[in-house]
Amino acid sequence: MISLPVIIFGLCFYGLLGAAWVKGYDAVKQHAPDYFPQFYLVMAVIRVVFVLTAIGVYLLVLSQSHEESVAFVVMMMGMYAVMMTVTLILKH
């Protein structure tokens, strides 16, 4: 089972990634709307790298069992899907 601090970390982690996306979207929209495709690509790469890094660190350093590892990965991927859905709904 995943501990409460790990769940709180996931929520804060995705909250910060989502907030960065929304703030970046607003900045690009205000200053250089022609660069939206580049912004989307850069943010997608940043999100994927950060998420995979967080998952990798947890699996290699903090996880104590296979079941805990699987639960963490499922939680993180679910939170990723929710973050993408919410940020796209907010800005489209």
Secondary structure as UniProt FT lines:
FT   HELIX           4..31
FT   HELIX           33..35
FT   HELIX           36..57
FT   HELIX           58..62
FT   HELIX           66..91
//
